[in-house]
Amino acid sequence: MADMSSASARGAPLTIVRVQVWKVRIPYLAPMQSSRGRLEVGDKVLLRLSARDGTVGLGEASIIFPARDGESADSVFRRLAEVSGPLLLGQDGARIVALLQMLAGLSSERHAFPTSLCAVDLALHDLKARHLGIAVADLLGGATRERFPLSRSMAMPDERTAVQSACALVERGYRLLTLKGSADWRHDIRMARAVQRAVGDQARLEIDPNQAWQCKAALAVDAALRECALECIEQPCAWWDIEAMQLITERAHAPIAADESVLSPADAMRVVRARAADIITVKLAKSGGLRASAAIVEIAAAGGLQCNLGSKHTFGVGSAALLHFAAAHPAVGEFVGYGSARERFAGDIINETIDISDGQARLPPGPGFGVTLDEAAVARFALASADLALGQ
């Protein structure tokens, strides 16, 4: 992911003259339920950088529940509006590496504020790619594919709901279902078996309790669901309990994926060294964007681990970024854990519609991420906004 100078691109600095930030809320089509809780709305933060030559770049910070980094939509909005935004004004937006290093250097922790950094990372890549007239996937090395089979997560509150949801998703073309586990692991076993009976060989299954199980419970679930041939068990226990993750990985039949355990490249190295997973779940939003996520993929590959790709339920900008990342990084696996905000939410904030048919998403065409902000939708869904300009 080489950082070309602006001089080699068009001969003049890509000077950032305006920074706009919005905190945006859109209702879920149906409440989102996991072991972390229940949500009826999605709060995200949008970022738009404008250069002197008229080029714009879009970024997004996506949070479902606050992670161990402590960031929330409110704190991300304030950081972008009050800290990162003012520092970006007047800077050459083509100098992606230098700008990200500058922002990372504001904290004594190198990988602090990853969700906020993700918005900046995405916006800078979109800005530079649009300036060059190329897709972000090409800026990252080139697209290896343009269509992506999608997986879909689903709650399992009761057998009837779980089976109905699974069958409906299979009917829409999804071939990998992520079953959201709970603290009641015996309930999860019953639900997973019911879903497996209902979908048969039409879809593969994985289960994600989002840290809700203890070590022995995870091994009990693995043993009970062996006949289901699970694709993986994702983050069965607490993110910090690397010893438990190591033990489960060593003894389980199903592959074990580390999600919350890996926010940064340093976390990925720790998991690789401990052999505390078979798979690392990559999400741009949790790890600081495209560059840091690419480093995680490389570390996993060097350590003999696989990767899969999730989302944190992004809106349109983050969804497009996810697909461009998947296009340029085939090591993230066959399935992408998300395709479009329209799968989950009662609206979106982009003018374009990301093409999804038969359970597959298509890479948005055009320069940058291939999406533009729907100004009316942003105004309708925005809870707060900030508009900074050079020379104010």
C-alpha positions as CSV (number, residue, x, y, z in Angstrom):
1,M,0.0,0.0,0.0
2,A,2.6,2.5,-1.1
3,D,2.0,6.2,-0.3
4,M,2.7,8.1,-3.6
5,S,3.5,11.8,-3.3
6,S,1.0,14.3,-4.7
7,A,3.7,15.6,-7.0
8,S,3.9,12.2,-8.8
9,A,0.1,12.3,-9.1
10,R,-0.9,15.7,-10.5
11,G,1.9,18.0,-9.7
12,A,0.3,20.1,-6.9
13,P,-0.5,19.3,-3.3
14,L,-4.0,17.9,-2.6
15,T,-4.6,20.6,0.0
16,I,-7.5,19.9,2.4
17,V,-9.5,23.1,2.7
18,R,-12.8,21.8,4.3
19,V,-13.7,19.1,6.8
20,Q,-17.3,18.2,7.5
21,V,-18.4,15.8,10.2
22,W,-21.9,14.4,10.9
23,K,-23.3,12.1,13.6
24,V,-26.0,10.2,11.8
25,R,-28.8,7.9,13.2
26,I,-30.9,5.5,11.1
27,P,-33.4,2.9,12.5
28,Y,-32.8,-0.8,12.0
29,L,-35.4,-2.6,9.9
30,A,-35.7,-5.0,12.8
31,P,-34.0,-4.7,16.2
32,M,-30.4,-5.9,16.3
33,Q,-29.9,-8.5,19.1
34,S,-26.7,-10.1,20.4
35,S,-25.2,-11.1,23.7
36,R,-24.1,-7.5,24.1
37,G,-27.7,-6.2,24.1
38,R,-30.4,-4.9,21.8
39,L,-30.4,-1.9,19.5
40,E,-33.2,-0.3,17.4
41,V,-31.0,2.4,15.8
42,G,-27.6,2.6,14.3
43,D,-25.4,5.6,15.1
44,K,-22.4,6.3,12.8
45,V,-20.2,9.2,12.1
46,L,-19.5,10.5,8.5
47,L,-16.5,12.5,7.4
48,R,-16.1,14.5,4.2
49,L,-12.7,16.0,3.2
50,S,-12.7,18.6,0.4
51,A,-9.5,19.6,-1.4
52,R,-8.7,22.9,-3.0
53,D,-9.1,21.4,-6.5
54,G,-12.7,20.4,-5.7
55,T,-12.0,16.7,-5.0
56,V,-13.8,15.2,-2.0
57,G,-13.1,12.1,0.0
58,L,-15.6,10.2,2.2
59,G,-15.1,8.3,5.4
60,E,-17.2,6.6,8.0
61,A,-16.8,5.5,11.6
62,S,-19.1,2.6,12.6
63,I,-19.9,1.4,16.1
64,I,-22.6,-1.1,17.2
65,F,-21.8,-1.3,20.9
66,P,-18.8,0.5,22.3
67,A,-15.8,-1.8,22.2
68,R,-12.9,-2.1,24.6
69,D,-11.3,1.0,23.1
70,G,-14.1,3.0,24.8
71,E,-15.2,4.9,21.7
72,S,-18.8,5.8,21.0
73,A,-20.5,7.7,18.2
74,D,-20.5,10.8,20.4
75,S,-16.8,10.6,21.3
76,V,-15.8,9.9,17.6
77,F,-17.8,12.9,16.4
78,R,-16.1,15.1,19.0
79,R,-12.6,13.8,18.2
80,L,-13.1,14.3,14.4
81,A,-14.7,17.8,14.8
82,E,-12.4,19.1,17.6
83,V,-9.1,17.3,17.2
84,S,-8.5,15.5,13.9
85,G,-10.4,17.9,11.6
86,P,-8.6,21.1,12.5
87,L,-5.2,19.3,12.1
88,L,-6.1,18.0,8.7
89,L,-6.9,21.5,7.3
90,G,-4.2,22.8,5.1
91,Q,-2.5,19.4,4.8
92,D,-1.7,17.5,1.6
93,G,-4.3,14.8,1.5
94,A,-2.2,12.6,-0.8
95,R,0.3,12.0,2.1
96,I,-1.8,9.3,3.7
97,V,0.9,7.6,5.7
98,A,2.3,10.9,7.2
99,L,-1.2,12.2,8.1
100,L,-2.2,8.9,9.8
101,Q,1.1,8.8,11.7
102,M,0.5,12.4,12.8
103,L,-2.9,11.6,14.2
104,A,-1.7,8.4,15.8
105,G,1.0,10.3,17.5
106,L,-1.5,12.4,19.4
107,S,-1.8,9.5,21.9
108,S,0.8,7.7,23.9
109,E,-0.9,4.5,22.7
110,R,-0.1,3.8,19.0
111,H,-3.4,2.1,18.3
112,A,-5.7,4.4,20.3
113,F,-8.9,5.8,18.9
114,P,-9.1,3.2,16.0
115,T,-12.7,4.0,15.1
116,S,-12.0,7.7,14.7
117,L,-8.8,6.9,12.7
118,C,-10.9,4.6,10.4
119,A,-13.0,7.5,9.3
120,V,-9.9,9.6,8.4
121,D,-8.1,6.6,6.8
122,L,-11.1,5.9,4.5
123,A,-11.6,9.6,3.6
124,L,-7.9,10.0,2.7
125,H,-7.9,7.0,0.5
126,D,-11.2,8.0,-1.2
127,L,-9.8,11.5,-1.7
128,K,-6.6,10.4,-3.3
129,A,-8.2,7.7,-5.5
130,R,-10.7,10.3,-6.8
131,H,-7.9,12.7,-7.4
132,L,-6.1,10.1,-9.5
133,G,-9.4,9.0,-11.2
134,I,-9.1,5.4,-10.0
135,A,-10.9,3.1,-7.7
136,V,-9.7,2.6,-4.1
137,A,-9.2,-1.1,-4.9
138,D,-6.7,-0.1,-7.6
139,L,-5.0,2.3,-5.1
140,L,-4.6,-0.7,-2.8
141,G,-3.0,-2.9,-5.5
142,G,-5.9,-3.8,-7.8
143,A,-9.2,-5.7,-7.6
144,T,-9.0,-9.5,-7.7
145,R,-12.8,-9.9,-7.9
146,E,-15.9,-7.8,-8.3
147,R,-18.6,-10.0,-6.8
148,F,-18.7,-11.2,-3.2
149,P,-20.8,-13.9,-1.6
150,L,-22.3,-12.5,1.6
151,S,-22.7,-13.9,5.0
152,R,-25.5,-12.7,7.3
153,S,-25.7,-12.6,11.1
154,M,-29.0,-13.5,12.8
155,A,-30.4,-13.7,16.3
156,M,-31.8,-16.9,17.8
157,P,-34.4,-15.8,20.4
158,D,-36.5,-18.9,19.9
159,E,-36.7,-21.8,17.6
160,R,-39.5,-20.5,15.4
161,T,-37.9,-17.1,14.9
162,A,-34.5,-18.6,14.2
163,V,-35.8,-21.1,11.7
164,Q,-37.9,-18.5,9.9
165,S,-35.1,-16.1,9.7
166,A,-32.6,-18.7,8.4
167,C,-35.0,-19.9,5.8
168,A,-35.8,-16.4,4.6
169,L,-32.1,-15.6,4.3
170,V,-31.4,-18.8,2.4
171,E,-34.3,-17.9,0.0
172,R,-32.6,-14.6,-0.6
173,G,-29.3,-16.3,-1.6
174,Y,-27.2,-16.2,1.6
175,R,-25.0,-19.3,1.8
176,L,-23.3,-18.6,5.2
177,L,-25.3,-17.7,8.3
178,T,-23.7,-16.3,11.5
179,L,-25.8,-17.4,14.4
180,K,-25.7,-14.9,17.3
181,G,-25.0,-16.8,20.5
182,S,-25.9,-15.9,24.1
183,A,-24.9,-16.5,27.7
184,D,-27.3,-19.5,27.6
185,W,-25.0,-21.9,25.6
186,R,-27.5,-24.8,26.0
187,H,-30.1,-22.7,24.3
188,D,-27.6,-21.8,21.5
189,I,-27.0,-25.5,20.9
190,R,-30.8,-26.2,20.5
191,M,-31.2,-23.2,18.2
192,A,-28.2,-24.1,16.0
193,R,-29.5,-27.7,15.6
194,A,-32.9,-26.4,14.6
195,V,-31.5,-24.1,12.0
196,Q,-29.2,-26.8,10.6
197,R,-32.2,-29.1,10.2
198,A,-34.2,-26.4,8.5
199,V,-31.5,-25.2,6.0
200,G,-29.7,-28.6,5.4
201,D,-26.9,-28.2,2.9
202,Q,-28.3,-24.9,1.5
203,A,-26.2,-22.8,3.8
204,R,-23.1,-23.2,6.0
205,L,-23.3,-22.1,9.7
206,E,-21.0,-20.3,12.1
207,I,-21.8,-19.2,15.6
208,D,-20.7,-16.0,17.4
209,P,-21.5,-15.5,21.1
210,N,-19.6,-12.2,21.3
211,Q,-17.5,-13.3,24.3
212,A,-20.5,-14.7,26.2
213,W,-19.1,-18.2,27.0
214,Q,-16.6,-19.6,29.4
215,C,-13.9,-22.0,28.2
216,K,-15.7,-25.2,29.1
217,A,-19.0,-24.0,27.7
218,A,-17.3,-23.3,24.4
219,L,-15.9,-26.8,24.2
220,A,-19.3,-28.2,25.1
221,V,-20.9,-26.3,22.3
222,D,-18.2,-27.4,19.9
223,A,-18.7,-31.0,20.8
224,A,-22.5,-30.8,20.6
225,L,-22.5,-29.2,17.2
226,R,-19.8,-31.2,15.6
227,E,-22.3,-32.8,13.2
228,C,-23.2,-29.2,12.0
229,A,-19.6,-28.8,10.6
230,L,-19.5,-25.2,11.8
231,E,-17.4,-22.8,9.6
232,C,-16.1,-21.3,12.9
233,I,-16.9,-20.3,16.4
234,E,-16.2,-16.6,16.7
235,Q,-14.8,-15.1,19.9
236,P,-16.3,-17.6,22.3
237,C,-14.8,-16.0,25.4
238,A,-13.5,-12.7,26.8
239,W,-11.2,-10.8,24.4
240,W,-8.5,-10.6,27.1
241,D,-8.5,-14.3,28.0
242,I,-5.8,-15.4,25.5
243,E,-5.1,-18.5,27.5
244,A,-8.7,-19.6,27.2
245,M,-8.8,-18.8,23.5
246,Q,-5.6,-20.9,23.1
247,L,-7.0,-23.9,24.9
248,I,-10.3,-23.8,23.0
249,T,-8.4,-23.5,19.7
250,E,-6.2,-26.4,20.6
251,R,-9.1,-28.7,21.6
252,A,-12.1,-27.7,19.5
253,H,-13.1,-29.4,16.3
254,A,-14.5,-26.2,14.7
255,P,-12.1,-23.4,13.7
256,I,-11.9,-20.6,16.2
257,A,-12.0,-17.0,15.1
258,A,-10.7,-14.1,17.1
259,D,-12.7,-10.9,16.7
260,E,-12.8,-8.7,19.8
261,S,-9.4,-10.0,20.7
262,V,-7.9,-8.3,17.7
263,L,-8.3,-4.6,17.3
264,S,-4.7,-3.8,16.2
265,P,-1.8,-5.3,14.3
266,A,-0.1,-5.8,17.8
267,D,-3.2,-7.8,18.9
268,A,-2.9,-9.9,15.8
269,M,0.7,-10.7,16.5
270,R,-0.2,-11.7,20.1
271,V,-2.9,-14.1,18.9
272,V,-0.6,-15.6,16.2
273,R,2.2,-16.1,18.7
274,A,-0.1,-17.8,21.2
275,R,-1.9,-19.8,18.6
276,A,-5.0,-18.5,20.2
277,A,-7.2,-18.7,17.0
278,D,-7.4,-20.3,13.6
279,I,-9.0,-17.3,12.0
280,I,-8.8,-13.5,12.6
281,T,-12.0,-11.5,12.0
282,V,-11.0,-8.3,10.2
283,K,-13.2,-5.2,10.5
284,L,-12.1,-1.9,9.1
285,A,-14.1,0.1,11.7
286,K,-12.5,-1.6,14.7
287,S,-8.9,-1.5,13.5
288,G,-8.3,2.0,12.2
289,G,-9.2,1.6,8.5
290,L,-7.6,0.1,5.4
291,R,-3.9,0.4,6.2
292,A,-4.1,-1.2,9.7
293,S,-6.5,-3.9,8.5
294,A,-4.1,-4.8,5.7
295,A,-1.3,-5.2,8.3
296,I,-3.5,-7.5,10.3
297,V,-4.2,-9.6,7.2
298,E,-0.5,-9.8,6.4
299,I,0.4,-10.8,10.0
300,A,-2.3,-13.5,10.0
301,A,-1.1,-14.9,6.7
302,A,2.5,-14.9,7.8
303,G,1.5,-16.8,11.0
304,G,-0.5,-19.4,9.1
305,L,-4.0,-18.1,10.2
306,Q,-6.9,-17.4,7.9
307,C,-9.0,-14.2,7.9
308,N,-12.7,-13.4,7.5
309,L,-14.3,-10.0,7.0
310,G,-17.0,-8.4,9.1
311,S,-18.4,-4.9,9.1
312,K,-19.9,-3.4,12.3
313,H,-23.1,-2.7,10.3
314,T,-21.8,0.2,8.2
315,F,-23.8,2.7,6.3
316,G,-23.1,3.2,2.5
317,V,-19.6,4.7,2.7
318,G,-18.3,2.1,5.1
319,S,-20.0,-0.7,3.1
320,A,-18.4,0.4,-0.2
321,A,-15.0,0.6,1.6
322,L,-15.4,-2.9,2.9
323,L,-16.0,-4.2,-0.6
324,H,-13.0,-2.4,-2.1
325,F,-10.8,-3.8,0.7
326,A,-12.1,-7.3,0.0
327,A,-11.5,-6.9,-3.7
328,A,-7.9,-5.9,-3.1
329,H,-7.2,-8.5,-0.3
330,P,-8.3,-12.0,-1.4
331,A,-6.8,-13.4,1.9
332,V,-9.9,-12.2,3.7
333,G,-11.8,-15.3,2.4
334,E,-14.6,-16.1,0.1
335,F,-17.5,-14.5,2.1
336,V,-17.9,-10.9,3.1
337,G,-19.9,-10.3,6.3
338,Y,-21.9,-7.4,4.9
339,G,-22.9,-5.8,1.6
340,S,-25.1,-2.8,2.1
341,A,-26.9,-0.8,4.7
342,R,-30.1,-1.6,3.0
343,E,-29.8,-5.2,4.4
344,R,-30.2,-3.8,7.9
345,F,-31.4,-0.3,8.0
346,A,-34.5,1.7,7.0
347,G,-32.4,4.0,4.8
348,D,-28.9,5.0,3.8
349,I,-26.8,8.2,3.2
350,I,-25.5,7.6,-0.3
351,N,-27.0,8.3,-3.7
352,E,-26.0,5.0,-5.2
353,T,-27.5,1.6,-4.5
354,I,-24.9,-1.1,-3.8
355,D,-25.9,-4.0,-6.1
356,I,-26.9,-7.1,-4.2
357,S,-28.5,-10.0,-5.9
358,D,-28.8,-13.7,-5.0
359,G,-26.7,-13.2,-1.8
360,Q,-23.8,-11.5,-3.6
361,A,-22.7,-7.9,-3.6
362,R,-21.0,-6.2,-6.5
363,L,-18.1,-3.8,-6.2
364,P,-19.3,-0.2,-6.7
365,P,-17.9,1.1,-9.9
366,G,-16.3,4.5,-10.4
367,P,-13.4,6.4,-8.8
368,G,-12.7,6.3,-5.1
369,F,-15.2,4.1,-3.3
370,G,-17.7,4.7,-6.1
371,V,-20.3,6.4,-3.8
372,T,-21.4,10.0,-3.1
373,L,-23.3,11.5,-0.1
374,D,-27.1,12.0,-0.5
375,E,-27.2,15.5,1.0
376,A,-31.0,15.3,1.8
377,A,-30.6,11.9,3.5
378,V,-27.7,13.1,5.6
379,A,-29.7,16.2,6.6
380,R,-32.7,14.0,7.5
381,F,-30.7,11.5,9.6
382,A,-28.1,13.8,11.2
383,L,-28.1,14.4,14.9
384,A,-25.1,16.7,14.9
385,S,-22.8,18.3,12.4
386,A,-19.6,20.3,12.2
387,D,-18.2,22.3,9.3
388,L,-14.5,23.4,9.4
389,A,-12.8,25.5,6.7
390,L,-9.3,26.6,6.1
391,G,-8.8,30.2,7.3
392,Q,-11.8,30.3,9.5
